[in-house]
Amino acid sequence: MMAPGGPPAAIIVRDLSKRYGNSHGVLALDHVSLSIPTGTVFGLMGPNGAGKTTLIKVLTGISDITSGSASVAGFDVQKQSLKVRARIGWVAAEVILDDDFSAWENLWLQARLQDLQGWEERATQLLTYFGLIDRKDDKVSHYSTGMRKKLEIALALLHQPVVIFLDEPTIGLDVSTRRMLWDIVTGIHKEFGVTVLLTTHYIEEADALCDRIAIIDQGRIIAEGTPNELKSRVQADVVQLESADPIDPKRLAQIPGVQEVRAQGNDWMIRVGAADDFLPRLFAVVRPEAIRRISVEKPSLETVFLQLTGHRLGQEEPMHDIRKFYAQMRRARS
Amino acid sequence: MRSQLWGLYVREVLRTFRNPFVILITLVQPFMWLAFFGSSFTNLAAASGKFGAGTYFGYLLPGVLSTSMLSVGMFGSMSTIQDKRFGFMKRILITPTSKQTIFLSKAFGSATRGLVQIPVMIAAAVVFGVNFSLSPLEWAAWVLGLLLLATGFSSLFLAITAPSTDWQTPGVVSNFITMPLMFASASLFPSTLFPAWMQAISNVNPITFSAEFGRSFLLGTSVDWMNLGYLAVFAGLMLAIGYFVSARWLKVE
């Protein structure tokens, strides 16, 4: 799984299972294996309850392991937990700071917890980088959400960790703060050379930030690769159209590049190699006036996820036709 | 471990002093005992003649200061539960910090919080007419005794509430511990007035050791230094229990 000739993996997970409680408890992780190369931004993507947070808890030493093993920064997370914890940073989904303390006092405490000497220079550098240096003596309770997030990331970077874990870094943030955080993730990765493992259930976030992505569902890794690799698994665009009059499906199936045609009354779903080539050919066969509505869905991580799991991310209820459509497509292929 | 313990201890103490409400709660309860219980009982105490020389306030003060170290333990537990609920426990543990270090910082932090009460209560006692003629060594010994008592009770509370994340647990535990330990001790009355079964409890109750130790300085009776020894054993034992319990059962969230 390691890239040939590349640097050693920052995180290696081997056949890891985690069951909460007794043997009848929830199996939160089901024989997970992963290798996360050093220096990458790696995304764990999946719906709520998929096992993302549990995996982070195991890798940070907060939670024990039922079977299998894992190592972070070259140390076993169970047997060498203290060494691991000296080399990782962690930013929770929610903000966890001492509100009655200033940014500088929060950094001081973090330095004590990491047993750092001469941390002040690094702290100043981080506060400057995040634009908080002028407010360093203000109580954190006077900070905006974006500033708190920045301070949390500064705390996680203070001891120059090898790996930083970002658990749902943008959940509950407004759009502009979210964009800002994306820039920060990309920035700290470049600036501080840290390996980033982030969890998210936002597809566009994983797509925008991650070098590699693992899709996790019900405790299992169901796909792993670069965003482009994953997208190329769905080698088709989906054209959805609503026609004014009945169309003979054979006429559509004859159009070059069409892989599959399905109809429900006047609603059509057509799987094609490339929609760009298909649309002009479609209009040669069907009069444009006969089409009420047309849309094209390009391969996205959303469609990959949908195809692999049969349900959309962040949507527990089954989607109407499109879900059946993909499920049937999957069955037809296998 | 020293670096982490210092950091967490400072955090614990600073958090207290930046939160006037916590200080107020810590101070009000013992003050109420002194003011109301002391005032209502003072004539009865004088009439009975079993409370030594001086006013009842002088008798009561070392007792009330001792029992108030019980509530200090409860506040330490509450601050731990708060850290669990707000995720701070996770933040601390995802650094090279052990659960035992967290326990020690909480135990010493709440014991320190308990000491805040001493000067305020002394000042209140002066207002109620208590005379203090202690040497610096006697002051130090008295405070040390209270510090040991507070450390012991803080550790006990932290050990009992280690597996809990429920806000209500410290209150429930406190109700079970505070009442019996307060009344089955020599903190309010001489234990010689108790029935035999309560005397038996009182004779092993650390509050009794602390109350009588402080009283001997304040009332000028002979000092039993063994009381300080018992308090040291109590504090050491509870610290050891808390240390092992938190390593095994301290819940993170």
Boltz contact constraints between the chains, C-beta under 6 A:
constraints:
  - contact:
      token1: [A, 60]
      token2: [B, 94]
      max_distance: 6.0
  - contact:
      token1: [A, 62]
      token2: [B, 90]
      max_distance: 6.0
  - contact:
      token1: [A, 62]
      token2: [B, 252]
      max_distance: 6.0
  - contact:
      token1: [A, 82]
      token2: [B, 96]
      max_distance: 6.0
  - contact:
      token1: [A, 85]
      token2: [B, 94]
      max_distance: 6.0
  - contact:
      token1: [A, 85]
      token2: [B, 95]
      max_distance: 6.0
  - contact:
      token1: [A, 85]
      token2: [B, 96]
      max_distance: 6.0
  - contact:
      token1: [A, 86]
      token2: [B, 96]
      max_distance: 6.0
  - contact:
      token1: [A, 90]
      token2: [B, 94]
      max_distance: 6.0
  - contact:
      token1: [A, 92]
      token2: [B, 87]
      max_distance: 6.0
  - contact:
      token1: [A, 96]
      token2: [B, 87]
      max_distance: 6.0
  - contact:
      token1: [A, 96]
      token2: [B, 88]
      max_distance: 6.0
  - contact:
      token1: [A, 96]
      token2: [B, 91]
      max_distance: 6.0
  - contact:
      token1: [A, 100]
      token2: [B, 18]
      max_distance: 6.0
  - contact:
      token1: [A, 109]
      token2: [B, 7]
      max_distance: 6.0
  - contact:
      token1: [A, 109]
      token2: [B, 11]
      max_distance: 6.0
  - contact:
      token1: [A, 112]
      token2: [B, 3]
      max_distance: 6.0
  - contact:
      token1: [A, 112]
      token2: [B, 7]
      max_distance: 6.0
  - contact:
      token1: [A, 113]
      token2: [B, 4]
      max_distance: 6.0
  - contact:
      token1: [A, 113]
      token2: [B, 7]
      max_distance: 6.0
  - contact:
      token1: [A, 113]
      token2: [B, 95]
      max_distance: 6.0
  - contact:
      token1: [A, 113]
      token2: [B, 97]
      max_distance: 6.0
  - contact:
      token1: [A, 114]
      token2: [B, 95]
      max_distance: 6.0
  - contact:
      token1: [A, 115]
      token2: [B, 3]
      max_distance: 6.0
